[in-house]
């Protein structure tokens, strides 16, 4: 499924017991308001594990952090776990500045069983 709005959007796919959400573009308060309900439906599946891929995110502000916090709360309420795939330096800097870098489990890349042929995705501004 794809939810796409000018400037931001998301892809999702299920791989065994894991839901993979790939956010892209500018994830801000508008993105949170638009994508939040779709994300809630996506994490409401049977899959207890959720991985959010931040590599395609070009910008994130407090609205984006709030969206991820809501995802984490929703996943935890269902007894699951949330992991993030490390995004660009500027995006990850926001996590460090707000102290939220310790609040999430952050992976350097998608685990091999979850890749969709893009494990080595290289983006400008990536670490």
DSSP file (Angstrom, degrees, kcal/mol; ACC not computed):
  #  RESIDUE AA STRUCTURE BP1 BP2  ACC     N-H-->O    O-->H-N    N-H-->O    O-->H-N    TCO  KAPPA ALPHA  PHI   PSI    X-CA   Y-CA   Z-CA
    1    1 A X              0   0    0      0, 0.0    11,-1.6     0, 0.0     2,-0.4   0.000 360.0 360.0 360.0 148.1    0.0    0.0    0.0
    2    2 A X  E     -A   11   0A   0      9,-0.2     2,-0.5     2,-0.0     9,-0.2  -0.994 360.0-169.9-134.1 130.2    1.2    3.5   -0.6
    3    3 A X  E     +A   10   0A   0      7,-2.4     7,-2.8    -2,-0.4     2,-0.4  -0.985  22.4 176.4-112.4 120.7   -0.1    6.7    0.9
    4    4 A X  E     +A    9   0A   0     -2,-0.5     2,-0.3     5,-0.2     5,-0.2  -0.987  13.1 166.7-136.1 127.6    1.5    9.7   -1.0
    5    5 A X  E >   -A    8   0A   0      3,-2.6     3,-2.5    -2,-0.4    -2,-0.0  -0.965  54.8 -77.4-132.9 148.7    0.9   13.4   -0.6
    6    6 A X  T 3  S+     0   0    0     -2,-0.3     3,-0.0     1,-0.3    -2,-0.0  -0.229 119.2  11.4 -49.8 124.0    3.1   16.1   -2.1
    7    7 A X  T 3  S+     0   0    0     20,-0.0    19,-3.3    18,-0.0     2,-0.3   0.135 130.5  27.8  95.4 -19.6    6.2   16.4    0.0
    8    8 A X  E <   +AB   5  25A   0     -3,-2.5    -3,-2.6    17,-0.3     2,-0.3  -0.981  57.9 139.5-161.6 168.4    5.8   13.2    2.1
    9    9 A X  E     -AB   4  24A   0     15,-1.7    15,-2.2    -2,-0.3     2,-0.3  -0.984  29.9-117.2 173.8-171.1    4.3    9.7    2.1
   10   10 A X  E     -AB   3  23A   0     -7,-2.8    -7,-2.4    -2,-0.3     2,-0.3  -0.991   4.3-155.4-156.3 148.7    4.8    6.2    3.1
   11   11 A X  E     -AB   2  22A   0     11,-2.0    11,-2.9    -2,-0.3     2,-0.3  -0.876  18.9-169.3-112.2 151.1    5.1    2.7    1.8
   12   12 A X  E     + B   0  21A   0    -11,-1.6     2,-0.3    -2,-0.3     9,-0.2  -0.991  10.5 169.7-140.3 153.8    4.3   -0.4    3.8
   13   13 A X  E     - B   0  20A   0      7,-1.9     7,-3.3    -2,-0.3     2,-0.5  -0.978  26.7-129.1-155.1 153.1    4.8   -4.1    3.4
   14   14 A X  E     - B   0  19A   0     -2,-0.3     2,-0.5     5,-0.2     5,-0.2  -0.907  18.7-176.5-106.5 132.6    4.4   -7.2    5.6
   15   15 A X  E >   - B   0  18A   0      3,-3.1     3,-1.8    -2,-0.5     2,-0.2  -0.928  62.5 -61.8-129.0 105.0    7.2   -9.7    5.8
   16   16 A X  T 3  S-     0   0    0     -2,-0.5    31,-0.1     1,-0.3    -1,-0.0  -0.377 122.7 -10.4  54.3-120.0    6.3  -12.7    7.9
   17   17 A X  T 3  S+     0   0    0     -2,-0.2    32,-1.8    30,-0.1     2,-0.4   0.112 122.4  88.7 -95.1  22.3    5.5  -11.3   11.4
   18   18 A X  E <   -Bc  15  49A   0     -3,-1.8    -3,-3.1    30,-0.1     2,-0.5  -0.968  59.9-153.2-126.5 135.0    6.9   -7.9   10.6
   19   19 A X  E     -Bc  14  50A   0     30,-2.8    32,-2.7    -2,-0.4     2,-0.6  -0.925  16.0-157.5-100.2 126.0    5.3   -4.7    9.2
   20   20 A X  E     -Bc  13  51A   0     -7,-3.3    -7,-1.9    -2,-0.5     2,-0.5  -0.923   7.6-170.4-106.6 121.9    7.9   -2.5    7.4
   21   21 A X  E     -Bc  12  52A   0     30,-3.0    32,-3.3    -2,-0.6     2,-0.7  -0.953   4.5-163.8-111.6 127.1    6.9    1.1    7.1
   22   22 A X  E     -Bc  11  53A   0    -11,-2.9   -11,-2.0    -2,-0.5     2,-0.2  -0.913   6.9-163.6-113.8 105.4    9.1    3.3    4.8
   23   23 A X  E     -B   10   0A   0     30,-1.4    33,-0.5    -2,-0.7     2,-0.3  -0.615  12.2-175.3 -82.4 145.2    8.5    7.0    5.4
   24   24 A X  E     +B    9   0A   0    -15,-2.2   -15,-1.7    -2,-0.2    33,-0.3  -0.993  37.4   8.9-144.0 154.6    9.8    9.4    2.8
   25   25 A X  E    S-Bd   8  57A   0     31,-1.9    33,-1.9    -2,-0.3    34,-1.3  -0.542 109.4  -9.0  85.9-149.3   10.0   13.1    2.2
   26   26 A X  E     - d   0  59A   0    -19,-3.3     2,-1.0    32,-0.2    34,-0.2  -0.783  59.4-164.0 -93.4 110.4    9.4   15.8    4.8
   27   27 A X  E     + d   0  60A   0     32,-3.0    34,-1.6    -2,-0.7    37,-0.6  -0.797  36.2 132.2 -99.8  97.4    7.9   14.3    8.0
   28   28 A X  S  > S-     0   0    0     -2,-1.0     4,-2.5    35,-0.2     5,-0.2  -0.456  74.2 -64.6-128.5-162.9    6.5   17.3    9.9
   29   29 A X  H  > S+     0   0    0      1,-0.2     4,-2.3     2,-0.2     5,-0.2   0.884 132.4  51.0 -62.8 -38.7    3.2   18.2   11.7
   30   30 A X  H  > S+     0   0    0      2,-0.2     4,-2.3     1,-0.2     5,-0.2   0.931 110.5  49.2 -63.7 -43.6    1.3   18.1    8.4
   31   31 A X  H  > S+     0   0    0      1,-0.2     4,-3.4     2,-0.2     5,-0.5   0.905 109.6  52.8 -61.1 -41.2    2.7   14.6    7.6
   32   32 A X  H  X S+     0   0    0     -4,-2.5     4,-2.0     1,-0.2    -1,-0.2   0.926 110.7  46.4 -60.1 -45.1    1.8   13.4   11.1
   33   33 A X  H  < S+     0   0    0     -4,-2.3     4,-0.5     2,-0.2    -1,-0.2   0.877 120.8  37.8 -66.6 -37.5   -1.8   14.6   10.7
   34   34 A X  H  < S+     0   0    0     -4,-2.3     4,-0.5    -5,-0.2    -2,-0.2   0.921 125.8  34.7 -79.9 -46.1   -2.2   13.1    7.3
   35   35 A X  H  X S+     0   0    0     -4,-3.4     4,-2.9    -5,-0.2     5,-0.3   0.736  97.1  83.6 -84.1 -23.4   -0.3    9.9    7.7
   36   36 A X  H  X S+     0   0    0     -4,-2.0     4,-2.5    -5,-0.5    -1,-0.2   0.891  92.1  45.6 -49.9 -52.6   -1.1    9.2   11.4
   37   37 A X  H  > S+     0   0    0     -4,-0.5     4,-1.8     1,-0.2    -1,-0.2   0.891 114.9  48.4 -61.7 -38.5   -4.5    7.4   10.8
   38   38 A X  H  > S+     0   0    0     -4,-0.5     4,-2.1     2,-0.2    -1,-0.2   0.917 111.8  49.4 -66.2 -42.6   -3.0    5.3    7.9
   39   39 A X  H  X S+     0   0    0     -4,-2.9     4,-2.3     1,-0.2    -2,-0.2   0.907 107.7  54.9 -62.8 -41.3    0.0    4.3   10.1
   40   40 A X  H  X S+     0   0    0     -4,-2.5     4,-0.6    -5,-0.3    -1,-0.2   0.911 109.4  46.9 -59.6 -42.7   -2.4    3.4   13.0
   41   41 A X  H >< S+     0   0    0     -4,-1.8     3,-0.6     1,-0.2    -1,-0.2   0.892 111.3  52.7 -65.1 -38.9   -4.3    1.0   10.6
   42   42 A X  H >< S+     0   0    0     -4,-2.1     3,-0.8     1,-0.2    -2,-0.2   0.871 110.8  44.9 -66.6 -37.4   -1.0   -0.5    9.4
   43   43 A X  H 3< S+     0   0    0     -4,-2.3    -1,-0.2     1,-0.2    -2,-0.2   0.541  96.1  78.0 -85.1  -4.6    0.3   -1.3   12.8
   44   44 A X  T << S+     0   0    0     -4,-0.6    -1,-0.2    -3,-0.6    -2,-0.1   0.282  75.4 107.0 -85.3  11.6   -3.0   -2.7   13.9
   45   45 A X  S <  S-     0   0    0     -3,-0.8   -26,-0.1     2,-0.2    -3,-0.0  -0.168  90.8 -97.4 -79.6 178.3   -2.2   -5.9   12.0
   46   46 A X  S    S+     0   0    0    -28,-0.0     2,-0.3     2,-0.0    -1,-0.1   0.755  91.6 107.4 -67.6 -25.3   -1.3   -9.2   13.5
   47   47 A X        -     0   0    0      1,-0.2    -2,-0.2   -31,-0.1   -29,-0.1  -0.383  53.3-164.9 -62.8 119.1    2.4   -8.5   13.0
   48   48 A X        +     0   0    0     -2,-0.3    33,-1.5   -31,-0.2     2,-0.4   0.693  68.6  70.4 -78.9 -17.7    3.9   -7.9   16.4
   49   49 A X  E     -ce  18  81A   0    -32,-1.8   -30,-2.8    31,-0.2     2,-0.4  -0.836  60.6-173.7-104.8 136.8    7.1   -6.4   15.0
   50   50 A X  E     -ce  19  82A   0     31,-2.5    33,-2.3    -2,-0.4     2,-0.5  -0.997   4.5-170.5-129.7 131.9    7.3   -3.0   13.2
   51   51 A X  E     -ce  20  83A   0    -32,-2.7   -30,-3.0    -2,-0.4     2,-0.6  -0.988   7.2-159.7-120.2 125.6   10.3   -1.6   11.5
   52   52 A X  E     -ce  21  84A   0     31,-2.7    33,-2.8    -2,-0.5     2,-0.7  -0.930   9.3-149.3-107.8 118.1   10.2    2.1   10.3
   53   53 A X  E     +ce  22  85A   0    -32,-3.3   -30,-1.4    -2,-0.6     3,-0.3  -0.777  18.4 176.9 -89.8 115.5   12.7    2.9    7.6
   54   54 A X    >   +     0   0    0     31,-1.7     3,-1.8    -2,-0.7    34,-0.5   0.412  51.7 102.2 -97.3  -0.1   13.9    6.5    7.9
   55   55 A X  T 3  S+     0   0    0      1,-0.3    33,-0.2    32,-0.2    -1,-0.2   0.864  82.4  47.5 -56.7 -40.0   16.5    6.4    5.1
   56   56 A X  T 3  S+     0   0    0    -33,-0.5   -31,-1.9    -3,-0.3     2,-0.4   0.489  84.6 112.1 -82.3   0.8   14.2    8.2    2.5
   57   57 A X  E <   -d   25   0A   0     -3,-1.8    31,-0.5   -33,-0.3    34,-0.2  -0.602  42.6-176.9 -75.5 126.1   13.2   11.0    5.0
   58   58 A X  E     +     0   0A   0    -33,-1.9     2,-0.3    -2,-0.4   -32,-0.2   0.679  68.5  10.7 -95.5 -21.3   14.7   14.3    3.9
   59   59 A X  E     -d   26   0A   0    -34,-1.3   -32,-3.0    31,-0.0     2,-0.3  -0.983  60.5-177.5-156.3 144.5   13.4   16.4    6.9
   60   60 A X  E     +d   27   0A   0     -2,-0.3   -32,-0.2   -34,-0.2     2,-0.2  -0.988   5.1 173.2-146.2 139.4   11.9   15.7   10.3
   61   61 A X    >>  -     0   0    0    -34,-1.6     4,-2.0    -2,-0.3     3,-0.7  -0.551  58.3 -66.6-125.3-164.4   10.6   18.1   13.0
   62   62 A X  H 3> S+     0   0    0      1,-0.3     4,-2.5     2,-0.2     5,-0.2   0.815 130.2  60.0 -59.2 -31.5    8.8   17.6   16.3
   63   63 A X  H 3> S+     0   0    0      2,-0.2     4,-2.0     1,-0.2    -1,-0.3   0.901 106.0  47.3 -63.3 -40.0    5.7   16.5   14.3
   64   64 A X  H <> S+     0   0    0     -3,-0.7     4,-2.1   -37,-0.6    -2,-0.2   0.890 111.0  50.8 -67.1 -40.2    7.6   13.6   12.9
   65   65 A X  H  X S+     0   0    0     -4,-2.0     4,-2.3     1,-0.2    -2,-0.2   0.899 109.5  51.7 -62.7 -39.9    9.0   12.7   16.3
   66   66 A X  H  X S+     0   0    0     -4,-2.5     4,-2.5     2,-0.2    -2,-0.2   0.900 107.0  53.2 -64.4 -40.2    5.5   12.7   17.7
   67   67 A X  H  X S+     0   0    0     -4,-2.0     4,-2.2     1,-0.2    -1,-0.2   0.934 110.7  46.6 -59.0 -46.3    4.4   10.4   14.9
   68   68 A X  H  X S+     0   0    0     -4,-2.1     4,-2.6     1,-0.2    -2,-0.2   0.870 110.3  53.1 -65.3 -36.3    7.1    7.9   15.7
   69   69 A X  H  X S+     0   0    0     -4,-2.3     4,-2.5     2,-0.2    -1,-0.2   0.901 109.3  49.4 -63.4 -41.0    6.3    8.2   19.4
   70   70 A X  H  X S+     0   0    0     -4,-2.5     4,-2.5     2,-0.2    -2,-0.2   0.886 110.5  50.4 -65.4 -39.1    2.6    7.4   18.6
   71   71 A X  H  X S+     0   0    0     -4,-2.2     4,-2.8     2,-0.2     5,-0.2   0.940 110.6  49.5 -62.2 -46.4    3.8    4.4   16.5
   72   72 A X  H  X S+     0   0    0     -4,-2.6     4,-2.5     1,-0.2    -2,-0.2   0.918 112.0  47.8 -60.0 -44.3    5.9    3.2   19.4
   73   73 A X  H  X S+     0   0    0     -4,-2.5     4,-2.2     2,-0.2    -1,-0.2   0.915 113.3  48.3 -62.5 -43.2    3.0    3.5   21.9
   74   74 A X  H  X S+     0   0    0     -4,-2.5     4,-0.9     2,-0.2    -2,-0.2   0.905 113.3  46.3 -64.9 -42.4    0.6    1.7   19.5
   75   75 A X  H ><>S+     0   0    0     -4,-2.8     5,-2.7     1,-0.2     3,-0.7   0.924 113.1  49.3 -66.1 -44.8    3.1   -1.2   18.9
   76   76 A X  H ><5S+     0   0    0     -4,-2.5     3,-1.8    -5,-0.2    -2,-0.2   0.876 105.0  58.3 -63.3 -37.5    3.9   -1.5   22.6
   77   77 A X  H 3<5S+     0   0    0     -4,-2.2    -1,-0.2     1,-0.3    -2,-0.2   0.765 106.9  49.1 -63.6 -24.4    0.2   -1.6   23.5
   78   78 A X  T <<5S-     0   0    0     -4,-0.9    -1,-0.3    -3,-0.7    -2,-0.2   0.339 123.2-106.6 -95.2   5.2   -0.2   -4.6   21.2
   79   79 A X  T < 5S+     0   0    0     -3,-1.8    -3,-0.2     1,-0.2    -2,-0.1   0.674  80.9 121.9  80.2  17.4    2.8   -6.3   22.9
   80   80 A X      < -     0   0    0     -5,-2.7     2,-0.3    -6,-0.2   -31,-0.2  -0.303  56.6-118.4-102.3-172.9    5.1   -5.7   19.9
   81   81 A X  E     -e   49   0A   0    -33,-1.5   -31,-2.5    -2,-0.1     2,-0.4  -0.958  13.8-148.0-129.8 149.3    8.4   -4.0   19.3
   82   82 A X  E     -e   50   0A   0     -2,-0.3    23,-0.6   -33,-0.2     2,-0.4  -0.943  14.1-179.2-116.6 136.0    9.4   -1.1   17.2
   83   83 A X  E     -ef  51 105A   0    -33,-2.3   -31,-2.7    -2,-0.4     2,-0.4  -0.986  13.4-148.3-130.5 145.4   12.8   -0.6   15.5
   84   84 A X  E     -ef  52 106A   0     21,-2.9    23,-3.7    -2,-0.4     2,-0.6  -0.868  11.6-134.7-109.9 145.7   13.9    2.3   13.3
   85   85 A X  E     -ef  53 107A   0    -33,-2.8   -31,-1.7    -2,-0.4    23,-0.2  -0.906  42.4-100.4 -98.0 125.9   16.4    2.1   10.4
   86   86 A X        -     0   0    0     21,-3.4   -31,-0.1    -2,-0.6     3,-0.1  -0.086  42.6-159.4 -49.6 132.5   18.8    5.0   10.7
   87   87 A X        -     0   0    0      1,-0.3    40,-0.4   -33,-0.1   -32,-0.2  -0.160  37.0 -45.9 -98.1-164.6   18.1    8.0    8.5
   88   88 A X     >  -     0   0    0    -34,-0.5     4,-2.6   -31,-0.5    -1,-0.3  -0.126  60.7-102.3 -61.7 161.1   20.2   10.9    7.2
   89   89 A X  H  > S+     0   0    0     36,-2.5     4,-2.3     1,-0.2     5,-0.2   0.901 120.8  51.8 -54.4 -46.3   22.5   12.8    9.5
   90   90 A X  H  > S+     0   0    0     35,-0.3     4,-1.1     1,-0.2    -1,-0.2   0.874 111.2  47.5 -62.3 -37.7   20.1   15.7    9.9
   91   91 A X  H  > S+     0   0    0     -3,-0.2     4,-1.0     1,-0.2     3,-0.5   0.937 114.2  45.8 -67.5 -47.0   17.2   13.5   10.8
   92   92 A X  H  X S+     0   0    0     -4,-2.6     4,-1.9     1,-0.2    -2,-0.2   0.800 103.9  64.0 -69.2 -27.3   19.2   11.5   13.3
   93   93 A X  H  X S+     0   0    0     -4,-2.3     4,-2.9    -5,-0.3    -1,-0.2   0.883  97.3  57.3 -61.5 -37.4   20.7   14.8   14.8
   94   94 A X  H  X S+     0   0    0     -4,-1.1     4,-1.8    -3,-0.5     6,-0.3   0.892 104.5  51.5 -60.2 -40.1   17.1   15.7   15.8
   95   95 A X  H  X>S+     0   0    0     -4,-1.0     5,-1.6     2,-0.2     6,-1.3   0.919 112.4  45.9 -62.3 -43.4   16.9   12.5   17.8
   96   96 A X  H ><5S+     0   0    0     -4,-1.9     3,-0.8     4,-0.2    -2,-0.2   0.924 111.4  51.2 -66.0 -44.2   20.2   13.3   19.6
   97   97 A X  H 3<5S+     0   0    0     -4,-2.9    -1,-0.2     1,-0.3    -2,-0.2   0.827 115.1  42.6 -64.0 -32.0   19.3   16.9   20.3
   98   98 A X  H 3<5S-     0   0    0     -4,-1.8    -1,-0.3    -5,-0.2    -2,-0.2   0.497 110.8-118.9 -92.4  -4.6   15.9   15.9   21.8
   99   99 A X  T X<5S+     0   0    0     -3,-0.8     3,-0.7    -4,-0.6    -3,-0.2   0.585  82.2 119.2  78.1   9.1   17.4   13.0   23.8
  100  100 A X  G >>< +     0   0    0     -5,-1.6     3,-0.9    -6,-0.3     4,-0.6   0.465  44.3  90.6 -87.5  -0.8   15.2   10.6   21.9
  101  101 A X  G 34 S+     0   0    0     -6,-1.3     3,-0.2     1,-0.3    -1,-0.2   0.782  91.8  46.3 -64.2 -23.5   18.1    8.6   20.5
  102  102 A X  G <4 S+     0   0    0     -3,-0.7    -1,-0.3    -7,-0.2    -2,-0.2   0.561 100.9  67.7 -91.7  -9.7   17.9    6.4   23.6
  103  103 A X  T <4 S+     0   0    0     -3,-0.9     2,-0.3    -4,-0.1    -2,-0.2   0.615 100.4  50.2 -85.8 -12.8   14.1    6.0   23.4
  104  104 A X  S  < S-     0   0    0     -4,-0.6     2,-0.7    -3,-0.2   -21,-0.1  -0.916  81.3-120.3-126.2 150.2   14.2    4.0   20.2
  105  105 A X  E     -f   83   0A   0    -23,-0.6   -21,-2.9    -2,-0.3     2,-0.5  -0.826  37.7-162.2 -85.0 120.1   16.0    0.9   19.0
  106  106 A X  E     -f   84   0A   0     -2,-0.7     2,-0.3   -23,-0.2   -21,-0.2  -0.922   6.9-162.4-114.9 127.0   17.9    2.1   15.9
  107  107 A X  E     -f   85   0A   0    -23,-3.7   -21,-3.4    -2,-0.5     3,-0.1  -0.745  21.8-136.8-101.5 151.2   19.4   -0.2   13.3
  108  108 A X  S    S-     0   0    0     -2,-0.3     2,-0.3   -23,-0.2    -1,-0.1   0.765  86.3  -5.8 -76.4 -25.7   22.0    0.8   10.7
  109  109 A X  S    S-     0   0    0    -25,-0.1    -1,-0.2   -24,-0.0     2,-0.2  -0.968  89.7 -74.6-157.4 167.2   20.1   -1.1    7.9
  110  110 A X        -     0   0    0     -2,-0.3     5,-0.1     9,-0.2     2,-0.1  -0.472  56.9-105.7 -64.3 137.0   17.2   -3.3    7.3
  111  111 A X    >>  -     0   0    0     -2,-0.2     3,-2.5     1,-0.1     4,-0.6  -0.423  37.4-108.1 -60.4 142.9   17.8   -6.8    8.5
  112  112 A X  G >4 S+     0   0    0      1,-0.3     3,-1.1     2,-0.2    -1,-0.1   0.795 116.7  57.6 -47.7 -40.2   18.3   -9.1    5.4
  113  113 A X  G 34 S+     0   0    0      1,-0.2    -1,-0.3     3,-0.1    -2,-0.1   0.743 109.5  47.7 -65.8 -16.8   15.0  -10.9    5.6
  114  114 A X  G <4 S+     0   0    0     -3,-2.5    -1,-0.2     2,-0.0    -2,-0.2   0.498  85.4 113.5-100.4  -5.0   13.2   -7.5    5.5
  115  115 A X    <<  -     0   0    0     -3,-1.1    -4,-0.0    -4,-0.6    -3,-0.0  -0.305  52.3-156.9 -70.1 152.0   15.0   -6.0    2.5
  116  116 A X  S    S-     0   0    0     -2,-0.0    -1,-0.1     0, 0.0    -3,-0.1  -0.271  70.8 -72.1-119.3  42.1   13.2   -5.4   -0.7
  117  117 A X  S    S+     0   0    0      1,-0.0     3,-0.1     4,-0.0    -2,-0.1   0.586 121.8  91.8  80.0  10.1   16.4   -5.4   -2.8
  118  118 A X    >   +     0   0    0      1,-0.1     3,-2.0     3,-0.1    -8,-0.1   0.046  35.0 126.6-126.0  27.0   17.5   -2.1   -1.4
  119  119 A X  T 3  S+     0   0    0      1,-0.3    -9,-0.2    -7,-0.1    -1,-0.1   0.829  78.9  48.6 -56.6 -33.1   19.6   -2.9    1.6
  120  120 A X  T 3  S+     0   0    0     -3,-0.1    -1,-0.3   -11,-0.1     2,-0.1   0.049  76.9 156.5 -98.0  26.9   22.5   -0.8    0.3
  121  121 A X    <   -     0   0    0     -3,-2.0     2,-0.5     1,-0.1    -3,-0.1  -0.325  25.4-161.3 -54.6 123.0   20.4    2.3   -0.4
  122  122 A X        -     0   0    0     -2,-0.1     2,-0.4     4,-0.0    -1,-0.1  -0.952   9.6-175.8-113.6 122.9   22.7    5.2   -0.4
  123  123 A X    >   -     0   0    0     -2,-0.5     3,-2.0     1,-0.0     2,-0.0  -0.896  35.5 -97.1-118.0 145.9   21.2    8.6    0.0
  124  124 A X  T 3  S+     0   0    0     -2,-0.4     3,-0.1     1,-0.3   -36,-0.1  -0.370 113.6  24.1 -56.8 135.9   22.8   12.1    0.0
  125  125 A X  T 3  S+     0   0    0      1,-0.3   -36,-2.5   -37,-0.1   -35,-0.3   0.492  90.5 141.2  84.6   2.9   23.5   13.2    3.5
  126  126 A X    <         0   0    0     -3,-2.0    -1,-0.3   -38,-0.2   -38,-0.1  -0.402 360.0 360.0 -73.2 155.4   23.6    9.6    4.8
  127  127 A X              0   0    0    -40,-0.4    -1,-0.1    -3,-0.1   -39,-0.1   0.525 360.0 360.0 -65.3 360.0   26.1    8.7    7.5
